[in-house]
Structure formats: C-alpha cells, structure tokens
Amino acid sequence: MNSAGGLLNVVDVEATCWEGPPPAGAVSEIIEIGLTVVDLDRGVRVEKHRLLVRPVRSTVSAFCTELTGLTQGEVAAGLEFAEACRELAARHGAGQRPWASWGDYDRHQFTRQCAATATPYPFGHRHTNAKAVFTTAHGLRKRPGMAQALRLAGLPLEGRHHRGEDDAWNIAALILHLAKGVEGSILPGAPVQRPSDSQIRELLGL
C-alpha cells in the first residue's frame, strides 16, 4: 500500500488546439481535466470526475470541438484554471496521492500553465508515465497511443476518445491491466525483454 492509502489518481487533460498553427496571441490551455481514482489494493476503479476549465488566452476551435466534443459555450462556464488546481488538491488529494497519465503531455501542460499563470502546481512528485510502463511491459518498440494500447491489451474503449473523463477511465483500466501482470509479449514473434511483475509494480509506484 502506498502512503495515500493505496489510491492513485489517473489524469487526462484536453486543451485548446487547432488544425494548424494557433491564432496570433493564442496559447494552448487546459479546458477539461478528467480524473479517475484507482484503488490499487483492491484492483478497481472507484471514482470518475470531470472538471471543465475556462480558457482566457484562447478559444475552442471547430477542430477542437470535432476532436473532443467540447464547445466554447461549455468551457466558458467552467472553472478558472487556478480554481481547478485548488479543487484537485482539496477534493482529490492531488498533492498526496501518486498520479499517472498516458505519456508526459499532461504533466508538462500543467507545469507550463501553472508557471504562466503563477498558480501553485497541484500534484506531488510521484508521477507515472503509464505509456512508458506499458511499452516496457509488453516489449514494444514504439510507444502506443491509448486506443492502440487498449486494443493490444484486449480491453474495450469505454466512452469517447479525446474526452478527458473517458480517457482517464480507460487509462485506469490499462494501469490495472499492468498491475495484474502481463504474460509475455502481445506481438507474436516479437523479441521480448519483459520486466518482472515486481519491476512493473515498482514502475507503477505500487
């Protein structure tokens, strides 16, 4: 059990984006924070949360709406970024619990936006890049996207891809898949240099 009572926060963010370069003066900002709480001791997903965040230096493009399903009207009614960070810390134990994301994008986006807005960083230092762990555990040569990883693991994609709350829920399923142990490579004929189950659990911070 970890010091946070065996609980892990799995986080996925969506941010303003454009098909090409951003408009003059605009920057990519978080507009949705999806968070799933995993009970690592029981091996289950126990909570699913969603925070909408109001951008101030950008707006939701048609491309972004097509990708995420989010509209400018929806996120305009969201929390200010600083308020969302405070809620992560106060309601979801972000500073105490270990957390994970699919890749390092989410962590870097929070770091950038916190620095740009002088907002205290809400998370602790115990972060797991679940994409890197999955790649190592399955002996893959390239790091897969979340949807591809679900297919490789034989897990369903629940909800809508690129919706933060659904992506966090699906990433949590992949983390539980890893925590339960992986039997060899899922790529027939691929050379495998797979870590032991204890090493996988260490990588996941278990």
BELPE-V479929 format. One record per residue. RES is the residue in one small letter. PHI is phi in radians with two decimals (none if undefined). D_CENTER is the distance of its C-alpha to the mean C-alpha in Angstrom with 2 decimals. Layout:
RES&PHI&D_CENTER / RES&PHI&D_CENTER
This chain:
m&none&21.59 / n&-1.46&19.63 / s&-1.20&21.02 / a&-1.66&18.63 / g&1.35&20.39 / g&1.41&18.21 / l&-1.70&15.21 / l&-2.22&11.60 / n&-1.58&8.89 / v&-1.86&5.53 / v&-2.13&3.55 / d&-2.44&2.97 / v&-1.98&6.37 / e&-2.01&9.48 / a&-2.35&12.41 / t&-1.02&16.10 / c&-2.65&17.16 / w&-2.44&20.47 / e&-1.18&22.10 / g&-2.11&23.98 / p&-1.10&24.19 / p&-1.17&23.32 / p&-1.05&26.42 / a&-0.97&28.49 / g&1.51&27.11 / a&-1.56&23.71 / v&-2.30&20.42 / s&-1.24&16.86 / e&-2.27&15.51 / i&-1.13&12.53 / i&-2.11&13.76 / e&-2.58&11.18 / i&-2.06&8.65 / g&-1.70&7.38 / l&-2.45&7.55 / t&-2.02&8.92 / v&-1.67&11.39 / v&-1.93&12.54 / d&-1.60&16.15 / l&-1.20&16.42 / d&-1.22&20.18 / r&-1.62&20.67 / g&1.22&18.01 / v&-2.42&16.80 / r&-1.53&14.14 / v&-1.98&15.98 / e&-2.55&14.40 / k&-2.33&12.41 / h&-2.29&12.24 / r&-2.52&12.06 / l&-2.07&13.26 / l&-1.58&14.95 / v&-2.18&15.80 / r&-1.48&19.09 / p&-1.33&19.35 / v&-2.12&22.57 / r&-2.04&22.96 / s&-2.83&21.93 / t&-2.28&22.10 / v&-1.38&20.34 / s&-1.40&22.08 / a&-1.06&23.30 / f&-1.08&21.11 / c&-1.14&17.97 / t&-1.11&19.30 / e&-1.09&20.00 / l&-1.31&16.51 / t&-1.83&14.57 / g&1.47&17.54 / l&-1.48&17.37 / t&-2.00&20.73 / q&-1.04&22.11 / g&-1.06&23.96 / e&-1.11&20.97 / v&-1.29&19.05 / a&-1.10&22.43 / a&-1.60&22.69 / g&-1.40&19.39 / l&-1.36&19.15 / e&-1.14&19.91 / f&-1.00&17.08 / a&-1.09&18.89 / e&-1.15&19.35 / a&-1.09&15.70 / c&-1.13&15.09 / r&-1.12&18.11 / e&-1.17&16.94 / l&-1.01&13.71 / a&-1.29&16.23 / a&-1.37&19.03 / r&-1.70&17.71 / h&-2.12&14.60 / g&1.00&15.82 / a&-1.07&13.13 / g&-1.36&15.86 / q&-1.78&17.03 / r&-1.37&14.35 / p&-1.13&12.45 / w&-2.44&8.68 / a&-2.47&6.20 / s&-2.58&3.28 / w&-1.57&4.99 / g&1.60&7.60 / d&-1.83&8.66 / y&-1.00&8.52 / d&-1.08&6.29 / r&-1.08&8.58 / h&-1.15&11.50 / q&-1.12&11.23 / f&-1.09&11.45 / t&-1.06&14.19 / r&-1.09&16.03 / q&-1.26&16.08 / c&-1.10&17.07 / a&-1.12&19.78 / a&-1.21&20.99 / t&-1.94&21.39 / a&0.96&22.58 / t&-1.77&19.97 / p&-1.03&19.38 / y&-1.15&16.02 / p&-1.42&14.59 / f&-1.74&12.86 / g&-1.41&14.87 / h&-1.50&15.26 / r&-1.53&13.86 / h&-1.97&10.55 / t&-2.03&9.84 / n&-1.48&8.84 / a&-1.14&8.56 / k&-1.12&9.80 / a&-1.15&12.73 / v&-1.14&13.56 / f&-1.05&13.71 / t&-1.06&15.87 / t&-1.13&18.11 / a&-1.09&18.50 / h&-1.70&19.60 / g&1.11&21.72 / l&-1.52&20.34 / r&-1.47&21.65 / k&-2.14&18.79 / r&-1.35&15.04 / p&-1.49&14.12 / g&-1.21&11.77 / m&-1.07&9.78 / a&-1.10&12.88 / q&-1.15&15.23 / a&-1.09&13.76 / l&-1.06&14.23 / r&-1.10&17.72 / l&-1.11&18.51 / a&-1.48&17.61 / g&1.27&19.66 / l&-1.93&17.07 / p&-1.35&17.11 / l&-1.54&14.64 / e&-1.66&14.75 / g&1.46&14.91 / r&-1.88&14.25 / h&-1.16&12.10 / h&1.21&10.63 / r&-1.89&10.77 / g&-0.94&7.74 / e&-1.15&9.11 / d&-1.32&9.96 / d&-1.10&7.01 / a&-1.09&5.27 / w&-1.10&8.88 / n&-1.24&9.31 / i&-1.10&6.77 / a&-1.07&8.60 / a&-1.10&11.72 / l&-1.16&11.27 / i&-1.15&10.93 / l&-1.16&14.02 / h&-1.03&15.65 / l&-1.22&15.45 / a&-1.12&16.63 / k&-1.42&19.55 / g&1.77&20.64 / v&-2.05&21.01 / e&-1.58&24.55 / g&1.16&25.21 / s&-1.47&24.01 / i&-1.69&23.15 / l&-1.88&24.84 / p&-0.95&28.58 / g&1.42&30.69 / a&-1.39&27.95 / p&-1.17&28.74 / v&-2.08&26.56 / q&-2.16&26.01 / r&-1.54&23.79 / p&-1.24&23.09 / s&-1.26&24.43 / d&-1.03&22.58 / s&-1.15&23.13 / q&-1.18&21.60 / i&-1.07&18.44 / r&-1.12&18.27 / e&-1.16&18.96 / l&-1.07&16.16 / l&-1.41&13.78 / g&1.35&15.68 / l&-1.49&17.59
